[in-house]
Amino acid sequence: MNSHITVLIDRFTNDIDFQLRKALEPHRLDEDSLQSIRAHHWDYWIFPSEHPLDDGELKSNYLKTDPEILNNSSYIRNLPVDYHTSGIILLDGSWIDLQDFGWRMRKEPSSKNDRAWKKWIQQLKIYLNENKEQICVQVIVHC
């Protein structure tokens, strides 16, 4: 299963790529750990091929950063109004996503999933508003 995840990065970082990898690494699947298997995890990740984030302000502040990273990064305050994602990794390293709000793949479509989506989007807006001065990077994780 693939999920669109948004990773928050401290706005004062000098190296977005390093901080992205640092934020993702604790969530790498460890097949020998039952705790890892039961938690939110990934076994590989990529950048999305659709819906790039075009934040000129961020690009001008990180001129030496790989364009692929910059095309998938933005100051949160500059995200499109309709931006959405299925999960977020906060600055403290916690991973929260749609499943935490009751979404279940096996029961799609359902009114329960519709309610979970609405609750998730409300909470996502809170997270983004609380962190609007930070940087975010969008990735696709394979779980």
C-alpha positions in Angstrom: 0.0 0.0 0.0 1.2 3.5 -0.8 0.4 6.6 1.2 1.0 10.3 0.7 2.8 11.5 3.8 3.9 15.0 4.7 7.0 15.3 6.8 7.6 18.5 8.8 11.1 20.0 8.8 12.3 22.8 11.1 12.5 26.0 9.2 16.0 26.8 10.5 17.5 23.7 8.9 20.5 24.0 6.6 19.9 20.7 4.9 16.3 19.6 4.0 17.4 16.3 2.6 19.3 15.3 5.8 16.4 16.3 8.0 13.9 14.5 5.8 15.8 11.3 6.0 16.3 11.8 9.8 12.6 12.2 10.3 11.7 9.1 8.2 14.3 6.7 9.4 12.8 5.9 12.8 9.7 4.6 10.9 11.6 2.3 8.6 10.1 -1.2 8.8 12.0 -3.7 10.9 10.6 -7.1 10.0 12.1 -8.6 13.1 10.2 -6.3 15.4 6.6 -6.9 16.1 6.3 -3.3 17.5 7.6 -2.0 14.1 5.2 -4.1 12.2 2.2 -2.9 14.2 3.3 0.8 14.1 3.1 3.2 11.2 6.1 2.2 9.0 7.5 2.2 5.5 9.8 -0.1 3.6 10.7 2.3 0.9 9.7 5.9 -0.1 9.8 8.0 -3.2 8.8 11.5 -4.2 5.4 11.9 -5.8 5.3 12.3 -9.6 2.1 14.4 -9.5 1.2 17.6 -7.8 4.6 19.2 -7.3 4.9 22.0 -4.7 6.2 25.1 -6.3 7.3 27.3 -3.5 9.5 30.0 -5.0 10.3 31.5 -1.6 11.7 28.1 -0.3 13.6 27.6 -3.5 15.3 31.0 -3.2 16.4 30.2 0.3 17.8 26.7 -0.5 19.6 27.3 -3.8 22.0 24.3 -3.3 19.2 21.8 -2.5 18.4 19.0 -5.0 15.6 20.2 -7.3 13.6 17.0 -6.8 13.5 17.8 -3.0 12.5 21.4 -3.7 9.8 20.4 -6.1 8.2 18.4 -3.2 8.9 20.9 -0.4 7.2 24.1 0.7 6.9 26.4 3.7 3.6 25.3 5.1 2.2 28.8 4.9 2.7 28.6 1.1 0.8 25.3 0.6 -2.2 25.4 -1.7 -5.5 26.0 0.3 -6.8 22.6 -0.8 -3.6 20.7 0.2 -4.2 17.3 1.7 -2.3 14.2 2.7 -3.0 10.9 4.3 -0.5 11.3 7.1 2.0 13.6 8.7 5.2 13.2 10.6 5.4 16.0 13.1 8.6 17.8 14.3 8.6 15.6 17.4 8.8 12.5 15.2 5.3 11.2 15.7 3.4 9.9 12.7 -0.3 10.5 12.6 -2.5 9.4 9.7 -5.9 8.7 8.4 -6.0 5.3 10.0 -5.8 6.9 13.4 -9.2 8.4 12.7 -10.9 5.2 11.8 -10.2 4.8 8.1 -10.1 1.2 6.9 -9.0 0.1 3.4 -11.0 -3.1 3.5 -14.3 -1.3 4.0 -14.0 1.4 1.3 -16.2 3.1 0.4 -18.2 3.5 3.6 -19.8 6.2 5.6 -17.4 5.4 8.5 -14.5 6.2 6.1 -16.2 9.4 5.1 -16.4 10.5 8.7 -12.8 9.5 9.3 -11.7 11.6 6.4 -13.6 14.6 7.6 -12.1 14.3 11.1 -8.6 13.8 9.7 -8.9 16.9 7.4 -10.0 19.0 10.4 -7.0 17.7 12.5 -4.6 18.1 9.5 -5.6 21.8 9.2 -4.8 22.2 12.9 -1.4 20.6 12.5 -0.6 22.7 9.5 -1.8 25.9 11.1 0.3 25.2 14.3 3.4 24.7 12.1 2.7 27.2 9.3 6.3 28.7 9.6 7.9 25.3 9.2 8.9 23.4 6.0 7.1 20.4 4.8 8.2 17.7 2.3 5.7 15.4 0.6 6.7 11.8 0.0 5.0 8.5 -1.0 5.7 5.7 1.4 5.2 2.1 0.7 3.8 0.3 3.7 
